Amino acid sequence: QVHVQESGGGAVQAGESITLHCTISGLTFDQYSIGWYRQAPGKEREGVACIGWGGGGATYSASAKGRFTIYKDFIKKDATLTMSSVEPEDTAMYYCVAVEKGYWALLRRFSPRIPSAYWGQGTQVTVSS
């Protein structure tokens, strides 16, 4: 059984950093690309960062570029999203998704619908000014 679990969310001040973790079990880790999406109240879910199955090809949304860093740890089977210089606009529920490598092109475009994707339950990040 596949299990995707986010952790590390919390309340931070604007300008600070926070690192989210995505722990995955039940699948062949090196065959899956990983993405981070977020959803703020009243808004649609949007992609912020993703990384290819081999650990390369890191891609960021315009709002995340230059501030967020995604990393895939093959030993821990963990993917992290480090968010720096956070802003109140970064307040959202953050979701991790594991995507079969054949659907990398969809993930890289932050498609809202990806076949055979495994989603976590999310972790909340709240940024105060």
Secondary structure in CASP SS format (residue, H / E / C, confidence):
PFRMAT SS
TARGET T0000
AUTHOR 0000-0000-0000
METHOD secondary structure of the structure
MODEL  1
Q C 1.00
V C 1.00
H E 1.00
V E 1.00
Q E 1.00
E E 1.00
S E 1.00
G C 1.00
G C 1.00
G E 1.00
A E 1.00
V E 1.00
Q E 1.00
A C 1.00
G C 1.00
E C 1.00
S C 1.00
I E 1.00
T E 1.00
L E 1.00
H E 1.00
C E 1.00
T E 1.00
I E 1.00
S E 1.00
G C 1.00
L C 1.00
T C 1.00
F H 1.00
D H 1.00
Q H 1.00
Y E 1.00
S E 1.00
I E 1.00
G E 1.00
W E 1.00
Y E 1.00
R E 1.00
Q E 1.00
A C 1.00
P C 1.00
G C 1.00
K C 1.00
E C 1.00
R C 1.00
E E 1.00
G E 1.00
V E 1.00
A E 1.00
C E 1.00
I E 1.00
G C 1.00
W C 1.00
G C 1.00
G C 1.00
G C 1.00
G C 1.00
A C 1.00
T E 1.00
Y E 1.00
S C 1.00
A C 1.00
S C 1.00
A C 1.00
K C 1.00
G C 1.00
R C 1.00
F E 1.00
T E 1.00
I E 1.00
Y E 1.00
K E 1.00
D E 1.00
F C 1.00
I C 1.00
K C 1.00
K C 1.00
D E 1.00
A E 1.00
T E 1.00
L E 1.00
T E 1.00
M E 1.00
S C 1.00
S C 1.00
V C 1.00
E C 1.00
P H 1.00
E H 1.00
D H 1.00
T C 1.00
A E 1.00
M E 1.00
Y E 1.00
Y E 1.00
C E 1.00
V E 1.00
A E 1.00
V E 1.00
E E 1.00
K H 1.00
G H 1.00
Y H 1.00
W H 1.00
A H 1.00
L H 1.00
L H 1.00
R H 1.00
R C 1.00
F C 1.00
S C 1.00
P C 1.00
R C 1.00
I C 1.00
P C 1.00
S C 1.00
A C 1.00
Y E 1.00
W E 1.00
G C 1.00
Q C 1.00
G C 1.00
T E 1.00
Q E 1.00
V E 1.00
T E 1.00
V E 1.00
S E 1.00
S C 1.00
END
